[in-house]
Amino acid sequence: MRERIWVFLWLVLLESCYLGGAREIAAQEKEEAAIPVNTLSPPEGNTTFLDGTTWCVALAGVSQADLQNALDWACGLGMADCKAIQEGEACFEPDTLVSHASYAFNNYYQQNGNSDIACNFGGTATLTKHNPSYGKCDYSASGSEASSAPPLRGKHHLGFLWWQLVALLLLSYFER
């Protein structure tokens, strides 16, 4: 009888953990989808050059505040891979806002299919046919490896929760 109770408890706990975790992930995804995202949406229209490779760079003469906001968006919500412009990395020098923004804008542009609407950033960016790469800093053109979005925390959290519950059940079972 005691074994049947343990099996029943074990199954109930596993089921509730699985369903509870699935609900947590679904709730997180629904919550994130409901949050309005202010993107720096560019106007529609095709300005892509037909006769060659293009890069997206910061536009000269825009305000530093607008450029910083666009850079923050590109490296944040835009999910551009901004590792190369971190201190000590290949594209950190020159340590200027225009240089860092140009790298981030181009990374976002390349990841999003070289679409003209992916190179606006609230009017702070422009397309160029001149490759802005220098030294060890490579502004990869289309076909470059895109960075992936970070995994959802909920998936890792769920796995950890599973192991905690299994350990608790095993401990309580063997203590008797």
Buried (B, 14 or more C-beta within 10 A) or exposed (E): EEEEEBEEEBEEBBEEBEEEBEEBBEEBEEEEEEEEEEEBEBEEEEBEEEEEEBBBBBBEEBEEEBBBBBBBBBBEEBBBBBEBBEEEBBBBBEEEEBBBBBBBBBBBBBBBEBEBBBBBBBEBBBBBEEBBBEEEBBBBBEEBEBEEEEEEEBEEBBEEBBEEBBEEBEEEEEEE
